[in-house]
Amino acid sequence: MWTVIYIAPTARVADMIKSKLTEEGFLVECRPINMSKQQFEILVPSGELEEVQEVLNLILHP
């Protein structure tokens, strides 16, 4: 089961987050949710949610 962990405001931000999480060894999916606003959902397996949230915090707030 996939869980949304973040809504990225642009494709560039979504790609950056996806690549950094993938480098850390997580499975990550991105999908557009509103093409007119260019927003993208970042999804991870629900079993990895807590670990991903910690890494995501470090990515977003270095």
Residue frames relative to the residue before (quaternion, step in Angstrom):
aa qw qx qy qz dx dy dz
M 1.0000 0.0000 0.0000 0.0000 0.00 0.00 0.00
W 0.2780 -0.7680 0.5603 0.1379 3.58 -0.84 1.02
T 0.1460 -0.7837 0.6018 0.0478 3.54 -1.10 0.81
V 0.4226 -0.6826 0.5366 0.2597 3.56 -1.01 0.87
I 0.1227 -0.8105 0.5694 0.0610 3.58 -0.79 1.00
Y 0.8081 0.0424 0.0105 0.5875 3.57 1.20 -0.44
I 0.2304 -0.7184 0.6352 0.1652 3.54 -1.22 0.60
A 0.2107 -0.7972 0.5569 0.0995 3.56 -0.44 1.21
P 0.4605 -0.7197 0.4527 0.2549 3.60 -0.90 0.92
T 0.7939 0.1309 -0.0746 0.5891 3.62 1.19 -0.40
A 0.6346 -0.5190 0.4054 0.4043 3.55 -1.29 0.33
R 0.6261 0.5553 -0.3409 0.4282 3.59 1.02 -0.77
V 0.6582 0.4873 -0.3013 0.4884 3.58 0.95 -0.88
A 0.6380 0.5290 -0.3272 0.4538 3.60 0.95 -0.84
D 0.6654 0.5004 -0.2995 0.4660 3.60 0.93 -0.89
M 0.6433 0.5238 -0.3218 0.4563 3.58 0.97 -0.85
I 0.6742 0.4823 -0.2970 0.4740 3.59 0.88 -0.93
K 0.6484 0.5201 -0.3239 0.4519 3.58 0.92 -0.89
S 0.6919 0.4757 -0.3049 0.4494 3.61 0.81 -0.89
K 0.6589 0.5010 -0.3235 0.4585 3.61 0.97 -0.76
L 0.6611 0.4855 -0.3121 0.4794 3.59 0.98 -0.77
T 0.6279 0.5273 -0.3301 0.4678 3.59 1.05 -0.74
E 0.6194 0.5406 -0.3323 0.4622 3.60 1.04 -0.78
E 0.6771 0.4769 -0.2785 0.4864 3.58 1.13 -0.68
G 0.6058 -0.6144 0.3286 0.3840 3.59 1.29 0.05
F 0.5272 0.6352 -0.4133 0.3844 3.60 1.22 0.28
L 0.4295 -0.6266 0.5741 0.3054 3.54 -1.25 0.51
V 0.0167 0.8122 -0.5796 0.0642 3.59 -0.77 1.02
E 0.1015 -0.7608 0.6386 0.0559 3.55 -1.10 0.79
C 0.1244 -0.7530 0.6385 0.0996 3.57 -1.18 0.59
R 0.0721 0.7885 -0.6100 0.0302 3.55 -1.04 0.73
P 0.4927 -0.6589 0.4789 0.3061 3.55 -1.03 0.80
I 0.1827 -0.7910 0.5728 0.1129 3.57 -1.02 0.76
N 0.7931 0.0371 -0.0072 0.6079 3.57 1.15 -0.52
M 0.2469 -0.8207 0.4946 0.1447 3.56 0.00 1.25
S 0.6186 0.5465 -0.3687 0.4274 3.62 1.05 -0.53
K 0.7393 0.3357 -0.2136 0.5432 3.59 1.15 -0.57
Q 0.3800 -0.7546 0.4595 0.2740 3.59 1.31 -0.06
Q 0.3748 0.7147 -0.5088 0.2998 3.61 0.89 0.85
F 0.1292 -0.8007 0.5842 0.0306 3.54 -1.09 0.80
E 0.3485 -0.7073 0.5748 0.2189 3.55 -1.05 0.84
I 0.2078 -0.7172 0.6504 0.1393 3.54 -1.13 0.79
L 0.0499 -0.8224 0.5663 -0.0215 3.57 -0.62 1.16
V 0.0565 -0.7671 0.6386 0.0226 3.55 -1.18 0.71
P 0.6140 -0.5193 0.4142 0.4264 3.61 -1.20 0.32
S 0.5442 -0.6623 0.4041 0.3193 3.58 -0.85 0.94
G 0.6021 0.5754 -0.3587 0.4216 3.62 1.13 -0.49
E 0.7147 0.4192 -0.2404 0.5056 3.59 1.21 -0.47
L 0.3267 0.8171 -0.4468 0.1611 3.57 1.30 -0.04
E 0.7004 0.4776 -0.2952 0.4406 3.61 0.72 -1.00
E 0.6677 0.4940 -0.3101 0.4626 3.59 0.90 -0.90
V 0.6571 0.5136 -0.3108 0.4559 3.57 0.95 -0.89
Q 0.6293 0.5436 -0.3448 0.4354 3.60 0.95 -0.79
E 0.6375 0.5243 -0.3308 0.4574 3.59 0.99 -0.78
V 0.6823 0.4715 -0.2836 0.4813 3.58 0.91 -0.95
L 0.6280 0.5382 -0.3331 0.4528 3.59 0.99 -0.82
N 0.6103 0.5507 -0.3416 0.4555 3.59 1.02 -0.77
L 0.6745 0.4892 -0.2900 0.4708 3.58 0.95 -0.88
I 0.6354 0.5250 -0.3242 0.4642 3.58 1.09 -0.71
L 0.7416 0.4314 -0.2244 0.4621 3.57 0.86 -1.00
H 0.7910 0.1807 -0.0752 0.5797 3.59 1.15 -0.67
P 0.0685 -0.8543 0.5142 0.0319 3.60 0.48 1.18
